[in-house]
Amino acid sequence: MTEAIAEFFRNIFGDNVILATIIIAIIPMIELKGAIPFAMSEELWGSNALATWPALGYSFLGSILIVPVLALIFKPIYNAIKDKKFFKGIVHFFVGGVEEKTDKTNQKTKERTQRAKFWLKMLAVFLFVAFPVPLTGVWTGTCFAILLGLNFWQACAVVISGNAVCGLIVTFVCAIFPNATAILLFVFIGLILVALLARTIIFFARKRKQQESVE
């Protein structure tokens, strides 16, 4: 299986592991958490596999490219389509969890001073992005920051900072298990699929419950 995957990427990128790493890091959910073990895996890239710090650097670069773009376009697009019948379910599926996280954070900061609210929101986004688990990262983290009311520069700064910490954690784990980077990558992808399945089940269960309550 690993050889088939390696052949697939070689057919697309040749031996250009740097370009492959940057592109993989841009992909939602995978981001640098998947790109780092991907770049370091000798099972996938052989002698072209990147060393620890280059793998972190190029993965980090690829993953943050989307942050300023999302910080600029997410809110207007979200406001434009969230109440449209055709898009409502799609929007809720992808950002419903972020919306819930936003509501909880806003509730926690309700009785705080303005300055305390700001730093609590920054901390919430930072921890959300920094913790290396599926469905948390720069894509969802940027949406979370914008929904919390952080401005462009604040959102970019806190998401990129959290992403850097996440990258260091993942790199540390890969450095401890250098011969298992491909396994770590497949485990992470498996966790993404499980998280998406769980999200799908919860989404449709809530939708069915809402329909039953209306009836």
ChimeraX attribute file (.defattr): number of C-alpha atoms within 10 A of each C-alpha:
attribute: neighborCount
match mode: 1-to-1
recipient: residues
	/A:1	6
	/A:2	12
	/A:3	11
	/A:4	10
	/A:5	12
	/A:6	16
	/A:7	15
	/A:8	13
	/A:9	17
	/A:10	16
	/A:11	10
	/A:12	10
	/A:13	14
	/A:14	13
	/A:15	16
	/A:16	14
	/A:17	22
	/A:18	20
	/A:19	15
	/A:20	21
	/A:21	30
	/A:22	25
	/A:23	17
	/A:24	22
	/A:25	28
	/A:26	23
	/A:27	16
	/A:28	16
	/A:29	22
	/A:30	21
	/A:31	27
	/A:32	36
	/A:33	30
	/A:34	27
	/A:35	29
	/A:36	34
	/A:37	32
	/A:38	28
	/A:39	31
	/A:40	31
	/A:41	27
	/A:42	19
	/A:43	18
	/A:44	24
	/A:45	21
	/A:46	12
	/A:47	11
	/A:48	15
	/A:49	21
	/A:50	22
	/A:51	14
	/A:52	17
	/A:53	14
	/A:54	15
	/A:55	26
	/A:56	25
	/A:57	17
	/A:58	23
	/A:59	30
	/A:60	26
	/A:61	19
	/A:62	22
	/A:63	29
	/A:64	22
	/A:65	15
	/A:66	18
	/A:67	22
	/A:68	17
	/A:69	13
	/A:70	20
	/A:71	21
	/A:72	15
	/A:73	11
	/A:74	15
	/A:75	14
	/A:76	9
	/A:77	11
	/A:78	15
	/A:79	10
	/A:80	11
	/A:81	14
	/A:82	15
	/A:83	12
	/A:84	11
	/A:85	9
	/A:86	10
	/A:87	14
	/A:88	12
	/A:89	16
	/A:90	13
	/A:91	15
	/A:92	14
	/A:93	17
	/A:94	16
	/A:95	15
	/A:96	15
	/A:97	16
	/A:98	22
	/A:99	16
	/A:100	12
	/A:101	18
	/A:102	22
	/A:103	14
	/A:104	12
	/A:105	17
	/A:106	16
	/A:107	11
	/A:108	13
	/A:109	17
	/A:110	11
	/A:111	10
	/A:112	12
	/A:113	9
	/A:114	11
	/A:115	8
	/A:116	12
	/A:117	17
	/A:118	17
	/A:119	12
	/A:120	17
	/A:121	21
	/A:122	21
	/A:123	14
	/A:124	20
	/A:125	31
	/A:126	24
	/A:127	20
	/A:128	24
	/A:129	28
	/A:130	25
	/A:131	17
	/A:132	22
	/A:133	16
	/A:134	20
	/A:135	23
	/A:136	23
	/A:137	30
	/A:138	31
	/A:139	22
	/A:140	23
	/A:141	28
	/A:142	30
	/A:143	25
	/A:144	27
	/A:145	27
	/A:146	22
	/A:147	18
	/A:148	22
	/A:149	15
	/A:150	19
	/A:151	13
	/A:152	17
	/A:153	11
	/A:154	16
	/A:155	26
	/A:156	24
	/A:157	15
	/A:158	25
	/A:159	30
	/A:160	26
	/A:161	17
	/A:162	23
	/A:163	29
	/A:164	21
	/A:165	17
	/A:166	24
	/A:167	27
	/A:168	18
	/A:169	16
	/A:170	21
	/A:171	22
	/A:172	14
	/A:173	15
	/A:174	21
	/A:175	17
	/A:176	10
	/A:177	12
	/A:178	18
	/A:179	14
	/A:180	17
	/A:181	24
	/A:182	21
	/A:183	16
	/A:184	22
	/A:185	21
	/A:186	15
	/A:187	13
	/A:188	20
	/A:189	17
	/A:190	13
	/A:191	15
	/A:192	17
	/A:193	15
	/A:194	13
	/A:195	15
	/A:196	17
	/A:197	12
	/A:198	11
	/A:199	17
	/A:200	14
	/A:201	12
	/A:202	13
	/A:203	18
	/A:204	13
	/A:205	12
	/A:206	12
	/A:207	13
	/A:208	12
	/A:209	12
	/A:210	11
	/A:211	10
	/A:212	9
	/A:213	8
	/A:214	7
	/A:215	6
